[in-house]
Amino acid sequence: MAMQVGESGGEEDAPMSDINTTPLVDVMLVLLIIFLIAVPVVLQSVQLTLPTVRYQVTETKPENVNLSVRLEPDGTCGVYRNLTRVTSDELYEFARTHLENQINAVGGRQNITEDNMPEAHIRGDVATPYRCIGAAIYTMQRAGFARIGFISEPAPEGGQRL
């Protein structure tokens, strides 16, 4: 790297009017590299078309199974079908029998459609741990239910619920 000591034709103490741009170029190159690395990471996203429905009305059909799940005072998970508390084995047997009866009522598996497929609707208390709700979901899936939904209370008009 060259260094300028002074003007060639005159006084030795003349001020130098050139700016040292080497540190500026170094900083700009570092920033350029950072932006080249960071921009593709920020722009990578999965293209989705999100639904615009604010609330979807739940259709209550007689063939649906309604469950309520809560944490009991003794720390166990309480699963209720209608108003009766059931164990995991009782829920499995009921769900399997109920699904078989619905399939037979429509004339066999070949006649099952989206409209007549029974669903399981789960109402979970806010303070219920996921393990309780997850166990109910697993039991219903094991029994053969493909459609499981959650029932929630809508937020008040203009408010948000977390």
Backbone as JSON Lines, residues from 0, in Angstrom:
{"i":0,"aa":"M","n":[0.84,-1.15,0.0],"ca":[0.0,0.0,0.0],"c":[0.9,1.23,0.0]}
{"i":1,"aa":"A","n":[0.53,2.19,-0.82],"ca":[1.35,3.4,-0.95],"c":[0.86,4.45,0.02]}
{"i":2,"aa":"M","n":[1.81,5.34,0.38],"ca":[1.48,6.41,1.3],"c":[2.0,7.72,0.74]}
{"i":3,"aa":"Q","n":[1.17,8.72,0.81],"ca":[1.58,10.02,0.28],"c":[2.16,10.83,1.43]}
{"i":4,"aa":"V","n":[3.4,11.3,1.24],"ca":[4.07,12.03,2.29],"c":[3.8,13.51,2.19]}
{"i":5,"aa":"G","n":[3.67,14.03,1.02],"ca":[3.42,15.45,0.86],"c":[3.36,15.81,-0.6]}
{"i":6,"aa":"E","n":[3.1,17.07,-0.88],"ca":[3.06,17.54,-2.26],"c":[4.48,17.52,-2.82]}
{"i":7,"aa":"S","n":[4.58,17.24,-4.08],"ca":[5.9,17.13,-4.68],"c":[6.53,18.49,-4.99]}
{"i":8,"aa":"G","n":[5.72,19.52,-5.05],"ca":[6.3,20.76,-5.49],"c":[6.37,21.84,-4.46]}
{"i":9,"aa":"G","n":[6.24,21.63,-3.22],"ca":[6.23,22.79,-2.36],"c":[6.45,22.49,-0.91]}
{"i":10,"aa":"E","n":[5.58,23.1,-0.13],"ca":[5.74,23.06,1.32],"c":[5.53,21.64,1.86]}
{"i":11,"aa":"E","n":[6.24,21.37,2.91],"ca":[6.12,20.05,3.51],"c":[4.89,19.93,4.4]}
{"i":12,"aa":"D","n":[4.45,21.02,4.98],"ca":[3.35,20.97,5.94],"c":[1.99,21.22,5.31]}
{"i":13,"aa":"A","n":[1.83,21.05,4.03],"ca":[0.54,21.29,3.37],"c":[-0.45,20.2,3.76]}
{"i":14,"aa":"P","n":[-1.69,20.58,4.08],"ca":[-2.67,19.56,4.47],"c":[-3.04,18.67,3.28]}
{"i":15,"aa":"M","n":[-3.3,17.41,3.58],"ca":[-3.66,16.45,2.55],"c":[-5.19,16.44,2.44]}
{"i":16,"aa":"S","n":[-5.72,16.62,1.25],"ca":[-7.17,16.71,1.07],"c":[-7.79,15.39,0.61]}
{"i":17,"aa":"D","n":[-7.04,14.32,0.5],"ca":[-7.57,13.02,0.09],"c":[-8.12,12.28,1.31]}
{"i":18,"aa":"I","n":[-9.25,11.61,1.13],"ca":[-9.87,10.84,2.21],"c":[-9.46,9.38,2.03]}
{"i":19,"aa":"N","n":[-9.13,8.75,3.14],"ca":[-8.77,7.34,3.1],"c":[-10.06,6.53,3.02]}
{"i":20,"aa":"T","n":[-10.36,5.95,1.88],"ca":[-11.62,5.23,1.67],"c":[-11.51,3.73,1.95]}
{"i":21,"aa":"T","n":[-10.38,3.25,2.32],"ca":[-10.21,1.82,2.55],"c":[-11.13,1.3,3.67]}
{"i":22,"aa":"P","n":[-11.21,1.97,4.85],"ca":[-12.13,1.46,5.88],"c":[-13.6,1.52,5.43]}
{"i":23,"aa":"L","n":[-13.97,2.55,4.68],"ca":[-15.33,2.68,4.19],"c":[-15.66,1.54,3.23]}
{"i":24,"aa":"V","n":[-14.75,1.21,2.33],"ca":[-14.97,0.12,1.39],"c":[-15.05,-1.21,2.13]}
{"i":25,"aa":"D","n":[-14.22,-1.4,3.15],"ca":[-14.27,-2.64,3.93],"c":[-15.62,-2.8,4.62]}
{"i":26,"aa":"V","n":[-16.12,-1.74,5.22],"ca":[-17.43,-1.8,5.9],"c":[-18.54,-2.07,4.9]}
{"i":27,"aa":"M","n":[-18.49,-1.42,3.76],"ca":[-19.54,-1.62,2.75],"c":[-19.51,-3.04,2.21]}
{"i":28,"aa":"L","n":[-18.35,-3.63,2.01],"ca":[-18.27,-5.01,1.53],"c":[-18.82,-5.99,2.57]}
{"i":29,"aa":"V","n":[-18.52,-5.74,3.84],"ca":[-19.06,-6.6,4.89],"c":[-20.58,-6.51,4.93]}
{"i":30,"aa":"L","n":[-21.14,-5.31,4.85],"ca":[-22.59,-5.13,4.84],"c":[-23.22,-5.79,3.61]}
{"i":31,"aa":"L","n":[-22.57,-5.67,2.47],"ca":[-23.08,-6.3,1.25],"c":[-23.15,-7.81,1.41]}
{"i":32,"aa":"I","n":[-22.11,-8.41,1.98],"ca":[-22.1,-9.86,2.2],"c":[-23.21,-10.25,3.18]}
{"i":33,"aa":"I","n":[-23.39,-9.49,4.24],"ca":[-24.45,-9.8,5.22],"c":[-25.81,-9.75,4.55]}
{"i":34,"aa":"F","n":[-26.08,-8.72,3.75],"ca":[-27.37,-8.61,3.08],"c":[-27.57,-9.7,2.05]}
{"i":35,"aa":"L","n":[-26.52,-10.09,1.35],"ca":[-26.64,-11.17,0.36],"c":[-26.98,-12.49,1.02]}
{"i":36,"aa":"I","n":[-26.5,-12.69,2.23],"ca":[-26.8,-13.93,2.95],"c":[-28.18,-13.86,3.6]}
{"i":37,"aa":"A","n":[-28.54,-12.71,4.15],"ca":[-29.77,-12.58,4.94],"c":[-31.03,-12.49,4.08]}
{"i":38,"aa":"V","n":[-30.98,-11.87,2.92],"ca":[-32.19,-11.65,2.12],"c":[-32.84,-12.96,1.66]}
{"i":39,"aa":"P","n":[-32.11,-13.94,1.15],"ca":[-32.79,-15.18,0.77],"c":[-33.43,-15.9,1.95]}
{"i":40,"aa":"V","n":[-32.85,-15.82,3.14],"ca":[-33.43,-16.45,4.31],"c":[-34.75,-15.79,4.67]}
{"i":41,"aa":"V","n":[-34.82,-14.48,4.58],"ca":[-36.03,-13.75,4.92],"c":[-37.12,-13.99,3.89]}
{"i":42,"aa":"L","n":[-36.76,-14.12,2.63],"ca":[-37.75,-14.25,1.57],"c":[-38.26,-15.68,1.39]}
{"i":43,"aa":"Q","n":[-37.65,-16.66,2.02],"ca":[-38.12,-18.03,1.87],"c":[-39.38,-18.23,2.69]}
{"i":44,"aa":"S","n":[-40.46,-18.58,2.02],"ca":[-41.7,-18.87,2.71],"c":[-42.54,-19.79,1.85]}
{"i":45,"aa":"V","n":[-43.41,-20.5,2.49],"ca":[-44.32,-21.39,1.79],"c":[-45.52,-20.58,1.36]}
{"i":46,"aa":"Q","n":[-45.88,-20.67,0.09],"ca":[-47.01,-19.91,-0.42],"c":[-48.3,-20.56,0.07]}
{"i":47,"aa":"L","n":[-49.1,-19.78,0.79],"ca":[-50.37,-20.26,1.33],"c":[-51.47,-19.29,1.0]}
{"i":48,"aa":"T","n":[-52.65,-19.81,0.84],"ca":[-53.84,-18.98,0.75],"c":[-54.63,-19.24,2.01]}
{"i":49,"aa":"L","n":[-54.6,-18.29,2.92],"ca":[-55.25,-18.47,4.2],"c":[-56.74,-18.21,4.1]}
{"i":50,"aa":"P","n":[-57.55,-18.92,4.87],"ca":[-58.99,-18.7,4.8],"c":[-59.37,-17.33,5.35]}
{"i":51,"aa":"T","n":[-60.41,-16.78,4.79],"ca":[-60.86,-15.46,5.23],"c":[-62.09,-15.54,6.11]}
{"i":52,"aa":"V","n":[-62.52,-16.76,6.47],"ca":[-63.7,-16.94,7.31],"c":[-63.34,-16.54,8.73]}
{"i":53,"aa":"R","n":[-64.17,-15.69,9.32],"ca":[-63.9,-15.26,10.68],"c":[-64.36,-16.31,11.68]}
{"i":54,"aa":"Y","n":[-65.6,-16.73,11.56],"ca":[-66.13,-17.79,12.39],"c":[-66.81,-18.8,11.49]}
{"i":55,"aa":"Q","n":[-66.59,-20.04,11.76],"ca":[-67.25,-21.08,11.0],"c":[-68.27,-21.74,11.91]}
{"i":56,"aa":"V","n":[-69.49,-21.76,11.48],"ca":[-70.56,-22.33,12.27],"c":[-70.42,-23.85,12.3]}
{"i":57,"aa":"T","n":[-70.53,-24.41,13.48],"ca":[-70.45,-25.85,13.64],"c":[-71.83,-26.45,13.46]}
{"i":58,"aa":"E","n":[-71.93,-27.39,12.54],"ca":[-73.19,-28.07,12.33],"c":[-73.3,-29.23,13.3]}
{"i":59,"aa":"T","n":[-74.37,-29.25,14.06],"ca":[-74.6,-30.33,14.99],"c":[-75.45,-31.38,14.31]}
{"i":60,"aa":"K","n":[-74.89,-32.56,14.18],"ca":[-75.6,-33.68,13.57],"c":[-75.77,-34.76,14.62]}
{"i":61,"aa":"P","n":[-76.84,-35.53,14.52],"ca":[-77.05,-36.57,15.54],"c":[-75.97,-37.65,15.55]}
{"i":62,"aa":"E","n":[-75.28,-37.86,14.43],"ca":[-74.27,-38.91,14.4],"c":[-72.93,-38.47,14.99]}
{"i":63,"aa":"N","n":[-72.76,-37.17,15.3],"ca":[-71.51,-36.68,15.87],"c":[-71.39,-37.11,17.33]}
{"i":64,"aa":"V","n":[-70.16,-37.27,17.78],"ca":[-69.87,-37.62,19.17],"c":[-69.35,-36.36,19.85]}
{"i":65,"aa":"N","n":[-70.01,-35.96,20.92],"ca":[-69.61,-34.77,21.67],"c":[-68.89,-35.19,22.94]}
{"i":66,"aa":"L","n":[-67.66,-34.68,23.1],"ca":[-66.85,-35.0,24.27],"c":[-66.49,-33.72,24.99]}
{"i":67,"aa":"S","n":[-66.38,-33.8,26.3],"ca":[-65.88,-32.7,27.12],"c":[-64.68,-33.22,27.9]}
{"i":68,"aa":"V","n":[-63.62,-32.44,27.92],"ca":[-62.39,-32.87,28.58],"c":[-61.98,-31.79,29.57]}
{"i":69,"aa":"R","n":[-61.66,-32.22,30.79],"ca":[-61.19,-31.27,31.8],"c":[-60.25,-31.97,32.76]}
{"i":70,"aa":"L","n":[-59.49,-31.17,33.49],"ca":[-58.6,-31.68,34.52],"c":[-59.41,-31.77,35.81]}
{"i":71,"aa":"E","n":[-59.47,-32.95,36.38],"ca":[-60.24,-33.16,37.6],"c":[-59.48,-32.6,38.8]}
{"i":72,"aa":"P","n":[-60.17,-32.33,39.91],"ca":[-59.48,-31.8,41.11],"c":[-58.39,-32.72,41.65]}
{"i":73,"aa":"D","n":[-58.52,-34.04,41.42],"ca":[-57.49,-34.96,41.91],"c":[-56.3,-35.08,40.96]}
{"i":74,"aa":"G","n":[-56.29,-34.31,39.84],"ca":[-55.16,-34.29,38.92],"c":[-55.29,-35.25,37.75]}
{"i":75,"aa":"T","n":[-56.37,-36.02,37.68],"ca":[-56.57,-36.94,36.56],"c":[-57.33,-36.24,35.44]}
{"i":76,"aa":"C","n":[-57.29,-36.85,34.28],"ca":[-58.01,-36.31,33.13],"c":[-59.43,-36.86,33.14]}
{"i":77,"aa":"G","n":[-60.39,-35.97,33.04],"ca":[-61.78,-36.4,32.99],"c":[-62.33,-36.22,31.59]}
{"i":78,"aa":"V","n":[-62.78,-37.32,30.97],"ca":[-63.4,-37.27,29.65],"c":[-64.86,-37.62,29.83]}
{"i":79,"aa":"Y","n":[-65.72,-36.75,29.31],"ca":[-67.16,-36.93,29.47],"c":[-67.8,-37.04,28.09]}
{"i":80,"aa":"R","n":[-68.64,-38.06,27.93],"ca":[-69.47,-38.19,26.73],"c":[-70.86,-37.78,27.17]}
{"i":81,"aa":"N","n":[-71.33,-36.69,26.57],"ca":[-72.54,-36.01,27.03],"c":[-72.31,-35.61,28.49]}
{"i":82,"aa":"L","n":[-72.95,-36.2,29.45],"ca":[-72.72,-35.83,30.86],"c":[-72.13,-36.97,31.67]}
{"i":83,"aa":"T","n":[-71.77,-38.07,31.02],"ca":[-71.28,-39.26,31.7],"c":[-69.77,-39.37,31.55]}
{"i":84,"aa":"R","n":[-69.08,-39.52,32.68],"ca":[-67.63,-39.7,32.63],"c":[-67.31,-41.1,32.13]}
{"i":85,"aa":"V","n":[-66.35,-41.18,31.19],"ca":[-65.97,-42.47,30.62],"c":[-64.46,-42.65,30.73]}
{"i":86,"aa":"T","n":[-64.04,-43.9,30.79],"ca":[-62.61,-44.22,30.76],"c":[-62.17,-44.29,29.31]}
{"i":87,"aa":"S","n":[-60.89,-44.44,29.11],"ca":[-60.36,-44.52,27.75],"c":[-60.87,-45.77,27.03]}
{"i":88,"aa":"D","n":[-60.93,-46.89,27.74],"ca":[-61.43,-48.13,27.13],"c":[-62.91,-48.03,26.79]}
{"i":89,"aa":"E","n":[-63.7,-47.44,27.69],"ca":[-65.13,-47.27,27.42],"c":[-65.36,-46.34,26.23]}
{"i":90,"aa":"L","n":[-64.56,-45.28,26.15],"ca":[-64.69,-44.34,25.03],"c":[-64.32,-45.03,23.72]}
{"i":91,"aa":"Y","n":[-63.27,-45.84,23.73],"ca":[-62.86,-46.54,22.53],"c":[-63.96,-47.49,22.05]}
{"i":92,"aa":"E","n":[-64.5,-48.28,22.96],"ca":[-65.55,-49.24,22.58],"c":[-66.79,-48.52,22.07]}
{"i":93,"aa":"F","n":[-67.19,-47.44,22.75],"ca":[-68.36,-46.69,22.28],"c":[-68.1,-46.11,20.9]}
{"i":94,"aa":"A","n":[-66.93,-45.47,20.7],"ca":[-66.62,-44.82,19.43],"c":[-66.56,-45.83,18.29]}
{"i":95,"aa":"R","n":[-65.94,-46.98,18.54],"ca":[-65.84,-48.01,17.51],"c":[-67.23,-48.55,17.14]}
{"i":96,"aa":"T","n":[-68.05,-48.83,18.14],"ca":[-69.4,-49.32,17.9],"c":[-70.26,-48.27,17.19]}
{"i":97,"aa":"H","n":[-70.13,-47.03,17.63],"ca":[-70.9,-45.93,17.03],"c":[-70.52,-45.76,15.56]}
{"i":98,"aa":"L","n":[-69.25,-45.82,15.26],"ca":[-68.79,-45.66,13.88],"c":[-69.27,-46.83,13.01]}
{"i":99,"aa":"E","n":[-69.19,-48.03,13.53],"ca":[-69.68,-49.19,12.77],"c":[-71.18,-49.08,12.5]}
{"i":100,"aa":"N","n":[-71.95,-48.63,13.49],"ca":[-73.39,-48.46,13.31],"c":[-73.69,-47.4,12.25]}
{"i":101,"aa":"Q","n":[-72.93,-46.31,12.22],"ca":[-73.14,-45.26,11.23],"c":[-72.8,-45.75,9.83]}
{"i":102,"aa":"I","n":[-71.74,-46.53,9.72],"ca":[-71.35,-47.09,8.42],"c":[-72.43,-48.04,7.91]}
{"i":103,"aa":"N","n":[-72.95,-48.87,8.8],"ca":[-74.01,-49.8,8.41],"c":[-75.3,-49.05,8.06]}
{"i":104,"aa":"A","n":[-75.56,-47.92,8.73],"ca":[-76.78,-47.16,8.48],"c":[-76.8,-46.54,7.09]}
{"i":105,"aa":"V","n":[-75.63,-46.2,6.54],"ca":[-75.58,-45.61,5.2],"c":[-75.36,-46.66,4.12]}
{"i":106,"aa":"G","n":[-75.24,-47.91,4.5],"ca":[-75.14,-48.97,3.5],"c":[-73.74,-49.46,3.23]}
{"i":107,"aa":"G","n":[-72.79,-49.21,4.11],"ca":[-71.43,-49.73,3.93],"c":[-70.41,-48.62,3.7]}
{"i":108,"aa":"R","n":[-69.14,-49.04,3.71],"ca":[-68.03,-48.08,3.58],"c":[-68.05,-47.34,2.24]}
{"i":109,"aa":"Q","n":[-68.54,-47.98,1.19],"ca":[-68.54,-47.35,-0.13],"c":[-69.5,-46.18,-0.2]}
{"i":110,"aa":"N","n":[-70.44,-46.07,0.71],"ca":[-71.42,-44.98,0.69],"c":[-71.07,-43.83,1.63]}
{"i":111,"aa":"I","n":[-69.93,-43.9,2.31],"ca":[-69.51,-42.83,3.21],"c":[-69.06,-41.63,2.39]}
{"i":112,"aa":"T","n":[-69.58,-40.45,2.7],"ca":[-69.19,-39.2,2.05],"c":[-68.82,-38.19,3.12]}
{"i":113,"aa":"E","n":[-68.4,-37.02,2.7],"ca":[-68.07,-35.94,3.63],"c":[-69.29,-35.52,4.45]}
{"i":114,"aa":"D","n":[-70.47,-35.6,3.84],"ca":[-71.68,-35.14,4.52],"c":[-72.17,-36.11,5.59]}
{"i":115,"aa":"N","n":[-72.02,-37.41,5.38],"ca":[-72.55,-38.34,6.35],"c":[-71.48,-38.99,7.23]}
{"i":116,"aa":"M","n":[-70.25,-38.53,7.12],"ca":[-69.16,-39.05,7.95],"c":[-69.31,-38.48,9.36]}
{"i":117,"aa":"P","n":[-69.39,-39.31,10.38],"ca":[-69.52,-38.78,11.74],"c":[-68.23,-38.1,12.19]}
{"i":118,"aa":"E","n":[-68.39,-37.11,13.05],"ca":[-67.26,-36.36,13.56],"c":[-67.23,-36.47,15.08]}
{"i":119,"aa":"A","n":[-66.08,-36.19,15.65],"ca":[-65.94,-36.08,17.1],"c":[-65.68,-34.61,17.41]}
{"i":120,"aa":"H","n":[-66.5,-34.04,18.27],"ca":[-66.33,-32.64,18.7],"c":[-65.87,-32.63,20.14]}
{"i":121,"aa":"I","n":[-64.73,-31.98,20.37],"ca":[-64.13,-31.96,21.71],"c":[-64.21,-30.55,22.26]}
{"i":122,"aa":"R","n":[-64.76,-30.45,23.45],"ca":[-64.77,-29.19,24.2],"c":[-63.75,-29.37,25.32]}
{"i":123,"aa":"G","n":[-62.68,-28.57,25.27],"ca":[-61.64,-28.67,26.28],"c":[-61.62,-27.45,27.16]}
{"i":124,"aa":"D","n":[-61.53,-27.66,28.46],"ca":[-61.45,-26.56,29.4],"c":[-60.12,-25.83,29.2]}
{"i":125,"aa":"V","n":[-60.12,-24.54,29.48],"ca":[-58.91,-23.72,29.27],"c":[-57.75,-24.22,30.1]}
{"i":126,"aa":"A","n":[-58.01,-24.69,31.3],"ca":[-56.94,-25.12,32.21],"c":[-56.55,-26.59,32.0]}
{"i":127,"aa":"T","n":[-57.08,-27.23,30.99],"ca":[-56.77,-28.64,30.75],"c":[-55.43,-28.79,30.05]}
{"i":128,"aa":"P","n":[-54.53,-29.63,30.58],"ca":[-53.27,-29.86,29.88],"c":[-53.48,-30.61,28.57]}
{"i":129,"aa":"Y","n":[-52.54,-30.44,27.66],"ca":[-52.68,-31.06,26.35],"c":[-52.71,-32.58,26.43]}
{"i":130,"aa":"R","n":[-52.06,-33.16,27.41],"ca":[-52.03,-34.63,27.5],"c":[-53.44,-35.2,27.63]}
{"i":131,"aa":"C","n":[-54.33,-34.48,28.3],"ca":[-55.71,-34.96,28.46],"c":[-56.46,-34.9,27.13]}
{"i":132,"aa":"I","n":[-56.35,-33.77,26.45],"ca":[-57.04,-33.61,25.17],"c":[-56.4,-34.51,24.13]}
{"i":133,"aa":"G","n":[-55.08,-34.63,24.15],"ca":[-54.38,-35.5,23.21],"c":[-54.78,-36.96,23.37]}
{"i":134,"aa":"A","n":[-55.02,-37.39,24.61],"ca":[-55.44,-38.78,24.84],"c":[-56.82,-39.02,24.25]}
{"i":135,"aa":"A","n":[-57.72,-38.04,24.38],"ca":[-59.06,-38.19,23.79],"c":[-58.97,-38.22,22.26]}
{"i":136,"aa":"I","n":[-58.13,-37.39,21.69],"ca":[-57.95,-37.38,20.23],"c":[-57.4,-38.73,19.77]}
{"i":137,"aa":"Y","n":[-56.4,-39.22,20.46],"ca":[-55.78,-40.5,20.09],"c":[-56.8,-41.64,20.17]}
{"i":138,"aa":"T","n":[-57.61,-41.64,21.2],"ca":[-58.61,-42.7,21.36],"c":[-59.61,-42.66,20.21]}
{"i":139,"aa":"M","n":[-60.07,-41.47,19.85],"ca":[-61.04,-41.35,18.76],"c":[-60.42,-41.74,17.41]}
{"i":140,"aa":"Q","n":[-59.17,-41.38,17.19],"ca":[-58.5,-41.77,15.95],"c":[-58.29,-43.27,15.9]}
{"i":141,"aa":"R","n":[-57.94,-43.86,17.01],"ca":[-57.74,-45.3,17.07],"c":[-59.04,-46.05,16.8]}
{"i":142,"aa":"A","n":[-60.17,-45.45,17.18],"ca":[-61.48,-46.07,16.94],"c":[-61.9,-45.93,15.48]}
{"i":143,"aa":"G","n":[-61.26,-45.03,14.72],"ca":[-61.57,-44.9,13.3],"c":[-62.11,-43.56,12.87]}
{"i":144,"aa":"F","n":[-62.27,-42.61,13.79],"ca":[-62.77,-41.29,13.44],"c":[-61.68,-40.51,12.72]}
{"i":145,"aa":"A","n":[-62.02,-40.03,11.52],"ca":[-61.05,-39.27,10.74],"c":[-61.23,-37.77,10.94]}
{"i":146,"aa":"R","n":[-62.39,-37.35,11.36],"ca":[-62.67,-35.92,11.52],"c":[-62.91,-35.62,12.99]}
{"i":147,"aa":"I","n":[-61.98,-34.84,13.56],"ca":[-62.07,-34.46,14.96],"c":[-61.95,-32.95,15.0]}
{"i":148,"aa":"G","n":[-62.9,-32.3,15.65],"ca":[-62.9,-30.84,15.72],"c":[-62.95,-30.36,17.16]}
{"i":149,"aa":"F","n":[-62.61,-29.1,17.33],"ca":[-62.62,-28.48,18.65],"c":[-63.71,-27.42,18.69]}
{"i":150,"aa":"I","n":[-64.44,-27.4,19.76],"ca":[-65.48,-26.41,19.96],"c":[-64.92,-25.36,20.91]}
{"i":151,"aa":"S","n":[-65.03,-24.1,20.51],"ca":[-64.53,-23.01,21.36],"c":[-65.58,-21.92,21.44]}
{"i":152,"aa":"E","n":[-65.39,-21.06,22.39],"ca":[-66.29,-19.94,22.56],"c":[-65.74,-18.78,21.75]}
{"i":153,"aa":"P","n":[-66.56,-18.16,20.91],"ca":[-66.05,-17.04,20.11],"c":[-65.71,-15.85,21.0]}
{"i":154,"aa":"A","n":[-64.74,-15.07,20.54],"ca":[-64.35,-13.87,21.26],"c":[-65.49,-12.86,21.22]}
{"i":155,"aa":"P","n":[-65.58,-12.0,22.23],"ca":[-66.61,-10.97,22.19],"c":[-66.41,-10.07,20.99]}
{"i":156,"aa":"E","n":[-67.48,-9.47,20.51],"ca":[-67.42,-8.63,19.31],"c":[-66.4,-7.52,19.5]}
{"i":157,"aa":"G","n":[-65.44,-7.45,18.6],"ca":[-64.41,-6.4,18.66],"c":[-63.23,-6.77,19.53]}
{"i":158,"aa":"G","n":[-63.29,-7.86,20.28],"ca":[-62.19,-8.25,21.15],"c":[-61.42,-9.41,20.58]}
{"i":159,"aa":"Q","n":[-60.29,-9.69,21.18],"ca":[-59.47,-10.82,20.75],"c":[-59.32,-11.77,21.9]}
{"i":160,"aa":"R","n":[-59.34,-13.06,21.58],"ca":[-59.13,-14.09,22.58],"c":[-57.8,-14.76,22.28]}
{"i":161,"aa":"L","n":[-57.02,-14.95,23.3],"ca":[-55.71,-15.58,23.13],"c":[-55.81,-17.05,23.38]}
